[in-house]
Amino acid sequence: MMCLMVGKKSCIGKIREKLEVKPETTPLQEKLETIATDIGKFGVYVALLIIHVLLFRYLLEGLT
């Protein structure tokens, strides 16, 4: 048996290339991604604030 074409040049490769569907994001997905990013940033900011408050409280209690 002799192999003449492989990959995208073979018959199966050409069929697969025609059937390949590139996913498109919908407006809802874009909005949800924006909201998820905002929630993540908010969570990080709140966590940093809590750490700073607790460290400040610990230092104040340690000095008294």
PDB file of N, CA, C and O in Angstrom:
ATOM      1  N   MET A   1       0.848  -1.162   0.000  1.00  0.00           N
ATOM      2  CA  MET A   1       0.000   0.000   0.000  1.00  0.00           C
ATOM      3  C   MET A   1       0.898   1.229   0.000  1.00  0.00           C
ATOM      4  O   MET A   1       1.882   1.298   0.736  1.00  0.00           O
ATOM      5  N   MET A   2       0.545   2.186  -0.827  1.00  0.00           N
ATOM      6  CA  MET A   2       1.309   3.431  -0.907  1.00  0.00           C
ATOM      7  C   MET A   2       0.411   4.587  -0.464  1.00  0.00           C
ATOM      8  O   MET A   2      -0.717   4.740  -0.932  1.00  0.00           O
ATOM      9  N   CYS A   3       0.929   5.368   0.422  1.00  0.00           N
ATOM     10  CA  CYS A   3       0.181   6.513   0.930  1.00  0.00           C
ATOM     11  C   CYS A   3       0.569   7.736   0.112  1.00  0.00           C
ATOM     12  O   CYS A   3       1.739   8.117   0.076  1.00  0.00           O
ATOM     13  N   LEU A   4      -0.423   8.361  -0.552  1.00  0.00           N
ATOM     14  CA  LEU A   4      -0.135   9.502  -1.417  1.00  0.00           C
ATOM     15  C   LEU A   4      -0.420  10.845  -0.740  1.00  0.00           C
ATOM     16  O   LEU A   4       0.285  11.824  -0.985  1.00  0.00           O
ATOM     17  N   MET A   5      -1.440  10.893   0.102  1.00  0.00           N
ATOM     18  CA  MET A   5      -1.788  12.156   0.752  1.00  0.00           C
ATOM     19  C   MET A   5      -2.109  11.894   2.218  1.00  0.00           C
ATOM     20  O   MET A   5      -2.721  10.884   2.565  1.00  0.00           O
ATOM     21  N   VAL A   6      -1.687  12.818   3.065  1.00  0.00           N
ATOM     22  CA  VAL A   6      -1.977  12.703   4.490  1.00  0.00           C
ATOM     23  C   VAL A   6      -2.419  14.068   5.012  1.00  0.00           C
ATOM     24  O   VAL A   6      -2.226  15.096   4.362  1.00  0.00           O
ATOM     25  N   GLY A   7      -3.016  14.048   6.198  1.00  0.00           N
ATOM     26  CA  GLY A   7      -3.400  15.304   6.830  1.00  0.00           C
ATOM     27  C   GLY A   7      -4.538  16.004   6.119  1.00  0.00           C
ATOM     28  O   GLY A   7      -5.536  15.381   5.758  1.00  0.00           O
ATOM     29  N   LYS A   8      -4.380  17.314   5.917  1.00  0.00           N
ATOM     30  CA  LYS A   8      -5.451  18.125   5.326  1.00  0.00           C
ATOM     31  C   LYS A   8      -5.629  17.862   3.839  1.00  0.00           C
ATOM     32  O   LYS A   8      -6.663  18.213   3.272  1.00  0.00           O
ATOM     33  N   LYS A   9      -4.650  17.257   3.205  1.00  0.00           N
ATOM     34  CA  LYS A   9      -4.750  17.007   1.767  1.00  0.00           C
ATOM     35  C   LYS A   9      -5.453  15.689   1.444  1.00  0.00           C
ATOM     36  O   LYS A   9      -5.806  15.445   0.291  1.00  0.00           O
ATOM     37  N   SER A  10      -5.658  14.839   2.453  1.00  0.00           N
ATOM     38  CA  SER A  10      -6.359  13.586   2.220  1.00  0.00           C
ATOM     39  C   SER A  10      -7.866  13.837   2.124  1.00  0.00           C
ATOM     40  O   SER A  10      -8.342  14.920   2.462  1.00  0.00           O
ATOM     41  N   CYS A  11      -8.608  12.835   1.665  1.00  0.00           N
ATOM     42  CA  CYS A  11     -10.069  12.972   1.537  1.00  0.00           C
ATOM     43  C   CYS A  11     -10.715  13.225   2.896  1.00  0.00           C
ATOM     44  O   CYS A  11     -11.581  14.089   3.034  1.00  0.00           O
ATOM     45  N   ILE A  12     -10.282  12.462   3.895  1.00  0.00           N
ATOM     46  CA  ILE A  12     -10.856  12.637   5.223  1.00  0.00           C
ATOM     47  C   ILE A  12     -10.483  14.010   5.772  1.00  0.00           C
ATOM     48  O   ILE A  12     -11.298  14.649   6.437  1.00  0.00           O
ATOM     49  N   GLY A  13      -9.275  14.467   5.507  1.00  0.00           N
ATOM     50  CA  GLY A  13      -8.846  15.787   5.959  1.00  0.00           C
ATOM     51  C   GLY A  13      -9.666  16.898   5.323  1.00  0.00           C
ATOM     52  O   GLY A  13     -10.007  17.876   5.988  1.00  0.00           O
ATOM     53  N   LYS A  14      -9.985  16.757   4.037  1.00  0.00           N
ATOM     54  CA  LYS A  14     -10.805  17.762   3.354  1.00  0.00           C
ATOM     55  C   LYS A  14     -12.223  17.786   3.915  1.00  0.00           C
ATOM     56  O   LYS A  14     -12.806  18.855   4.093  1.00  0.00           O
ATOM     57  N   ILE A  15     -12.781  16.599   4.195  1.00  0.00           N
ATOM     58  CA  ILE A  15     -14.129  16.516   4.766  1.00  0.00           C
ATOM     59  C   ILE A  15     -14.143  17.135   6.156  1.00  0.00           C
ATOM     60  O   ILE A  15     -15.045  17.900   6.498  1.00  0.00           O
ATOM     61  N   ARG A  16     -13.134  16.795   6.953  1.00  0.00           N
ATOM     62  CA  ARG A  16     -13.061  17.333   8.312  1.00  0.00           C
ATOM     63  C   ARG A  16     -12.937  18.860   8.294  1.00  0.00           C
ATOM     64  O   ARG A  16     -13.525  19.543   9.133  1.00  0.00           O
ATOM     65  N   GLU A  17     -12.179  19.386   7.346  1.00  0.00           N
ATOM     66  CA  GLU A  17     -12.008  20.833   7.233  1.00  0.00           C
ATOM     67  C   GLU A  17     -13.326  21.519   6.864  1.00  0.00           C
ATOM     68  O   GLU A  17     -13.616  22.612   7.350  1.00  0.00           O
ATOM     69  N   LYS A  18     -14.126  20.873   6.003  1.00  0.00           N
ATOM     70  CA  LYS A  18     -15.422  21.447   5.624  1.00  0.00           C
ATOM     71  C   LYS A  18     -16.429  21.374   6.770  1.00  0.00           C
ATOM     72  O   LYS A  18     -17.277  22.255   6.910  1.00  0.00           O
ATOM     73  N   LEU A  19     -16.335  20.325   7.592  1.00  0.00           N
ATOM     74  CA  LEU A  19     -17.277  20.147   8.691  1.00  0.00           C
ATOM     75  C   LEU A  19     -16.892  20.944   9.930  1.00  0.00           C
ATOM     76  O   LEU A  19     -17.714  21.135  10.826  1.00  0.00           O
ATOM     77  N   GLU A  20     -15.661  21.405   9.983  1.00  0.00           N
ATOM     78  CA  GLU A  20     -15.187  22.125  11.158  1.00  0.00           C
ATOM     79  C   GLU A  20     -15.954  23.432  11.318  1.00  0.00           C
ATOM     80  O   GLU A  20     -16.003  24.266  10.413  1.00  0.00           O
ATOM     81  N   VAL A  21     -16.549  23.583  12.495  1.00  0.00           N
ATOM     82  CA  VAL A  21     -17.329  24.772  12.793  1.00  0.00           C
ATOM     83  C   VAL A  21     -16.571  25.574  13.841  1.00  0.00           C
ATOM     84  O   VAL A  21     -16.251  25.067  14.916  1.00  0.00           O
ATOM     85  N   LYS A  22     -16.291  26.819  13.520  1.00  0.00           N
ATOM     86  CA  LYS A  22     -15.599  27.676  14.476  1.00  0.00           C
ATOM     87  C   LYS A  22     -16.639  28.291  15.401  1.00  0.00           C
ATOM     88  O   LYS A  22     -17.576  28.945  14.943  1.00  0.00           O
ATOM     89  N   PRO A  23     -16.473  28.081  16.704  1.00  0.00           N
ATOM     90  CA  PRO A  23     -17.472  28.614  17.639  1.00  0.00           C
ATOM     91  C   PRO A  23     -17.455  30.141  17.671  1.00  0.00           C
ATOM     92  O   PRO A  23     -16.398  30.762  17.781  1.00  0.00           O
ATOM     93  N   GLU A  24     -18.626  30.720  17.575  1.00  0.00           N
ATOM     94  CA  GLU A  24     -18.775  32.170  17.645  1.00  0.00           C
ATOM     95  C   GLU A  24     -19.412  32.504  18.983  1.00  0.00           C
ATOM     96  O   GLU A  24     -20.341  31.828  19.424  1.00  0.00           O
ATOM     97  N   THR A  25     -18.908  33.548  19.626  1.00  0.00           N
ATOM     98  CA  THR A  25     -19.497  33.934  20.900  1.00  0.00           C
ATOM     99  C   THR A  25     -20.718  34.801  20.652  1.00  0.00           C
ATOM    100  O   THR A  25     -20.730  35.671  19.782  1.00  0.00           O
ATOM    101  N   THR A  26     -21.727  34.538  21.436  1.00  0.00           N
ATOM    102  CA  THR A  26     -22.962  35.312  21.331  1.00  0.00           C
ATOM    103  C   THR A  26     -22.838  36.558  22.214  1.00  0.00           C
ATOM    104  O   THR A  26     -21.970  36.614  23.085  1.00  0.00           O
ATOM    105  N   PRO A  27     -23.690  37.542  21.995  1.00  0.00           N
ATOM    106  CA  PRO A  27     -23.655  38.730  22.868  1.00  0.00           C
ATOM    107  C   PRO A  27     -23.857  38.384  24.344  1.00  0.00           C
ATOM    108  O   PRO A  27     -23.263  39.012  25.220  1.00  0.00           O
ATOM    109  N   LEU A  28     -24.698  37.384  24.616  1.00  0.00           N
ATOM    110  CA  LEU A  28     -24.922  36.969  25.999  1.00  0.00           C
ATOM    111  C   LEU A  28     -23.639  36.406  26.603  1.00  0.00           C
ATOM    112  O   LEU A  28     -23.310  36.720  27.747  1.00  0.00           O
ATOM    113  N   GLN A  29     -22.911  35.580  25.855  1.00  0.00           N
ATOM    114  CA  GLN A  29     -21.656  35.029  26.353  1.00  0.00           C
ATOM    115  C   GLN A  29     -20.635  36.133  26.622  1.00  0.00           C
ATOM    116  O   GLN A  29     -19.889  36.062  27.599  1.00  0.00           O
ATOM    117  N   GLU A  30     -20.598  37.133  25.776  1.00  0.00           N
ATOM    118  CA  GLU A  30     -19.663  38.243  25.977  1.00  0.00           C
ATOM    119  C   GLU A  30     -20.010  39.014  27.246  1.00  0.00           C
ATOM    120  O   GLU A  30     -19.124  39.381  28.018  1.00  0.00           O
ATOM    121  N   LYS A  31     -21.311  39.261  27.461  1.00  0.00           N
ATOM    122  CA  LYS A  31     -21.743  39.975  28.659  1.00  0.00           C
ATOM    123  C   LYS A  31     -21.446  39.156  29.918  1.00  0.00           C
ATOM    124  O   LYS A  31     -20.995  39.698  30.927  1.00  0.00           O
ATOM    125  N   LEU A  32     -21.702  37.847  29.849  1.00  0.00           N
ATOM    126  CA  LEU A  32     -21.435  36.987  31.003  1.00  0.00           C
ATOM    127  C   LEU A  32     -19.942  36.936  31.320  1.00  0.00           C
ATOM    128  O   LEU A  32     -19.553  36.905  32.488  1.00  0.00           O
ATOM    129  N   GLU A  33     -19.115  36.927  30.290  1.00  0.00           N
ATOM    130  CA  GLU A  33     -17.669  36.923  30.515  1.00  0.00           C
ATOM    131  C   GLU A  33     -17.221  38.224  31.168  1.00  0.00           C
ATOM    132  O   GLU A  33     -16.360  38.216  32.048  1.00  0.00           O
ATOM    133  N   THR A  34     -17.801  39.333  30.741  1.00  0.00           N
ATOM    134  CA  THR A  34     -17.478  40.625  31.352  1.00  0.00           C
ATOM    135  C   THR A  34     -17.904  40.649  32.814  1.00  0.00           C
ATOM    136  O   THR A  34     -17.153  41.107  33.675  1.00  0.00           O
ATOM    137  N   ILE A  35     -19.099  40.160  33.091  1.00  0.00           N
ATOM    138  CA  ILE A  35     -19.595  40.124  34.471  1.00  0.00           C
ATOM    139  C   ILE A  35     -18.721  39.212  35.325  1.00  0.00           C
ATOM    140  O   ILE A  35     -18.398  39.559  36.461  1.00  0.00           O
ATOM    141  N   ALA A  36     -18.336  38.058  34.800  1.00  0.00           N
ATOM    142  CA  ALA A  36     -17.493  37.124  35.555  1.00  0.00           C
ATOM    143  C   ALA A  36     -16.137  37.751  35.858  1.00  0.00           C
ATOM    144  O   ALA A  36     -15.603  37.567  36.951  1.00  0.00           O
ATOM    145  N   THR A  37     -15.577  38.486  34.909  1.00  0.00           N
ATOM    146  CA  THR A  37     -14.296  39.161  35.136  1.00  0.00           C
ATOM    147  C   THR A  37     -14.440  40.219  36.224  1.00  0.00           C
ATOM    148  O   THR A  37     -13.579  40.337  37.096  1.00  0.00           O
ATOM    149  N   ASP A  38     -15.529  40.991  36.174  1.00  0.00           N
ATOM    150  CA  ASP A  38     -15.766  42.020  37.186  1.00  0.00           C
ATOM    151  C   ASP A  38     -15.944  41.409  38.574  1.00  0.00           C
ATOM    152  O   ASP A  38     -15.429  41.943  39.556  1.00  0.00           O
ATOM    153  N   ILE A  39     -16.664  40.304  38.659  1.00  0.00           N
ATOM    154  CA  ILE A  39     -16.869  39.634  39.945  1.00  0.00           C
ATOM    155  C   ILE A  39     -15.535  39.114  40.479  1.00  0.00           C
ATOM    156  O   ILE A  39     -15.273  39.207  41.678  1.00  0.00           O
ATOM    157  N   GLY A  40     -14.700  38.575  39.611  1.00  0.00           N
ATOM    158  CA  GLY A  40     -13.387  38.090  40.025  1.00  0.00           C
ATOM    159  C   GLY A  40     -12.507  39.201  40.558  1.00  0.00           C
ATOM    160  O   GLY A  40     -11.845  39.038  41.583  1.00  0.00           O
ATOM    161  N   LYS A  41     -12.496  40.340  39.859  1.00  0.00           N
ATOM    162  CA  LYS A  41     -11.711  41.485  40.327  1.00  0.00           C
ATOM    163  C   LYS A  41     -12.227  41.984  41.669  1.00  0.00           C
ATOM    164  O   LYS A  41     -11.438  42.284  42.566  1.00  0.00           O
ATOM    165  N   PHE A  42     -13.544  42.077  41.812  1.00  0.00           N
ATOM    166  CA  PHE A  42     -14.146  42.519  43.065  1.00  0.00           C
ATOM    167  C   PHE A  42     -13.748  41.580  44.207  1.00  0.00           C
ATOM    168  O   PHE A  42     -13.427  42.037  45.304  1.00  0.00           O
ATOM    169  N   GLY A  43     -13.767  40.292  43.954  1.00  0.00           N
ATOM    170  CA  GLY A  43     -13.384  39.313  44.972  1.00  0.00           C
ATOM    171  C   GLY A  43     -11.940  39.481  45.417  1.00  0.00           C
ATOM    172  O   GLY A  43     -11.634  39.375  46.605  1.00  0.00           O
ATOM    173  N   VAL A  44     -11.054  39.743  44.466  1.00  0.00           N
ATOM    174  CA  VAL A  44      -9.649  39.951  44.810  1.00  0.00           C
ATOM    175  C   VAL A  44      -9.489  41.214  45.648  1.00  0.00           C
ATOM    176  O   VAL A  44      -8.765  41.208  46.643  1.00  0.00           O
ATOM    177  N   TYR A  45     -10.153  42.292  45.258  1.00  0.00           N
ATOM    178  CA  TYR A  45     -10.063  43.543  46.005  1.00  0.00           C
ATOM    179  C   TYR A  45     -10.587  43.383  47.433  1.00  0.00           C
ATOM    180  O   TYR A  45      -9.980  43.885  48.379  1.00  0.00           O
ATOM    181  N   VAL A  46     -11.705  42.690  47.585  1.00  0.00           N
ATOM    182  CA  VAL A  46     -12.272  42.487  48.918  1.00  0.00           C
ATOM    183  C   VAL A  46     -11.343  41.620  49.758  1.00  0.00           C
ATOM    184  O   VAL A  46     -11.150  41.891  50.944  1.00  0.00           O
ATOM    185  N   ALA A  47     -10.768  40.587  49.164  1.00  0.00           N
ATOM    186  CA  ALA A  47      -9.842  39.728  49.899  1.00  0.00           C
ATOM    187  C   ALA A  47      -8.629  40.525  50.377  1.00  0.00           C
ATOM    188  O   ALA A  47      -8.195  40.365  51.517  1.00  0.00           O
ATOM    189  N   LEU A  48      -8.081  41.377  49.516  1.00  0.00           N
ATOM    190  CA  LEU A  48      -6.940  42.207  49.916  1.00  0.00           C
ATOM    191  C   LEU A  48      -7.328  43.182  51.026  1.00  0.00           C
ATOM    192  O   LEU A  48      -6.552  43.414  51.952  1.00  0.00           O
ATOM    193  N   LEU A  49      -8.521  43.748  50.930  1.00  0.00           N
ATOM    194  CA  LEU A  49      -8.994  44.661  51.963  1.00  0.00           C
ATOM    195  C   LEU A  49      -9.118  43.942  53.304  1.00  0.00           C
ATOM    196  O   LEU A  49      -8.708  44.473  54.336  1.00  0.00           O
ATOM    197  N   ILE A  50      -9.676  42.748  53.289  1.00  0.00           N
ATOM    198  CA  ILE A  50      -9.838  41.973  54.522  1.00  0.00           C
ATOM    199  C   ILE A  50      -8.479  41.642  55.128  1.00  0.00           C
ATOM    200  O   ILE A  50      -8.302  41.736  56.343  1.00  0.00           O
ATOM    201  N   ILE A  51      -7.522  41.258  54.296  1.00  0.00           N
ATOM    202  CA  ILE A  51      -6.177  40.952  54.798  1.00  0.00           C
ATOM    203  C   ILE A  51      -5.564  42.185  55.450  1.00  0.00           C
ATOM    204  O   ILE A  51      -4.970  42.089  56.524  1.00  0.00           O
ATOM    205  N   HIS A  52      -5.702  43.332  54.814  1.00  0.00           N
ATOM    206  CA  HIS A  52      -5.141  44.550  55.385  1.00  0.00           C
ATOM    207  C   HIS A  52      -5.829  44.921  56.708  1.00  0.00           C
ATOM    208  O   HIS A  52      -5.156  45.306  57.664  1.00  0.00           O
ATOM    209  N   VAL A  53      -7.127  44.811  56.766  1.00  0.00           N
ATOM    210  CA  VAL A  53      -7.860  45.131  57.991  1.00  0.00           C
ATOM    211  C   VAL A  53      -7.450  44.187  59.114  1.00  0.00           C
ATOM    212  O   VAL A  53      -7.232  44.625  60.244  1.00  0.00           O
ATOM    213  N   LEU A  54      -7.343  42.901  58.814  1.00  0.00           N
ATOM    214  CA  LEU A  54      -6.968  41.941  59.850  1.00  0.00           C
ATOM    215  C   LEU A  54      -5.533  42.157  60.315  1.00  0.00           C
ATOM    216  O   LEU A  54      -5.258  42.030  61.508  1.00  0.00           O
ATOM    217  N   LEU A  55      -4.613  42.478  59.412  1.00  0.00           N
ATOM    218  CA  LEU A  55      -3.247  42.760  59.819  1.00  0.00           C
ATOM    219  C   LEU A  55      -3.185  44.022  60.675  1.00  0.00           C
ATOM    220  O   LEU A  55      -2.462  44.055  61.670  1.00  0.00           O
ATOM    221  N   PHE A  56      -3.922  45.046  60.306  1.00  0.00           N
ATOM    222  CA  PHE A  56      -3.968  46.275  61.079  1.00  0.00           C
ATOM    223  C   PHE A  56      -4.515  46.010  62.480  1.00  0.00           C
ATOM    224  O   PHE A  56      -3.980  46.503  63.473  1.00  0.00           O
ATOM    225  N   ARG A  57      -5.584  45.228  62.544  1.00  0.00           N
ATOM    226  CA  ARG A  57      -6.185  44.879  63.837  1.00  0.00           C
ATOM    227  C   ARG A  57      -5.214  44.075  64.690  1.00  0.00           C
ATOM    228  O   ARG A  57      -5.101  44.300  65.895  1.00  0.00           O
ATOM    229  N   TYR A  58      -4.511  43.130  64.056  1.00  0.00           N
ATOM    230  CA  TYR A  58      -3.535  42.309  64.777  1.00  0.00           C
ATOM    231  C   TYR A  58      -2.408  43.189  65.336  1.00  0.00           C
ATOM    232  O   TYR A  58      -1.983  42.997  66.475  1.00  0.00           O
ATOM    233  N   LEU A  59      -1.926  44.143  64.546  1.00  0.00           N
ATOM    234  CA  LEU A  59      -0.871  45.025  65.008  1.00  0.00           C
ATOM    235  C   LEU A  59      -1.353  45.935  66.147  1.00  0.00           C
ATOM    236  O   LEU A  59      -0.608  46.182  67.094  1.00  0.00           O
ATOM    237  N   LEU A  60      -2.578  46.427  66.062  1.00  0.00           N
ATOM    238  CA  LEU A  60      -3.122  47.267  67.125  1.00  0.00           C
ATOM    239  C   LEU A  60      -3.285  46.500  68.426  1.00  0.00           C
ATOM    240  O   LEU A  60      -2.981  47.019  69.500  1.00  0.00           O
ATOM    241  N   GLU A  61      -3.765  45.265  68.333  1.00  0.00           N
ATOM    242  CA  GLU A  61      -3.956  44.457  69.536  1.00  0.00           C
ATOM    243  C   GLU A  61      -2.612  44.032  70.120  1.00  0.00           C
ATOM    244  O   GLU A  61      -2.493  43.860  71.333  1.00  0.00           O
ATOM    245  N   GLY A  62      -1.609  43.862  69.277  1.00  0.00           N
ATOM    246  CA  GLY A  62      -0.292  43.461  69.750  1.00  0.00           C
ATOM    247  C   GLY A  62       0.434  44.574  70.471  1.00  0.00           C
ATOM    248  O   GLY A  62       1.269  44.309  71.335  1.00  0.00           O
ATOM    249  N   LEU A  63       0.129  45.825  70.131  1.00  0.00           N
ATOM    250  CA  LEU A  63       0.786  46.956  70.761  1.00  0.00           C
ATOM    251  C   LEU A  63       0.187  47.303  72.108  1.00  0.00           C
ATOM    252  O   LEU A  63       0.841  47.954  72.922  1.00  0.00           O
ATOM    253  N   THR A  64      -1.045  46.884  72.362  1.00  0.00           N
ATOM    254  CA  THR A  64      -1.695  47.237  73.627  1.00  0.00           C
ATOM    255  C   THR A  64      -1.514  46.190  74.685  1.00  0.00           C
ATOM    256  O   THR A  64      -2.006  46.350  75.803  1.00  0.00           O
TER     257      THR A  64
END
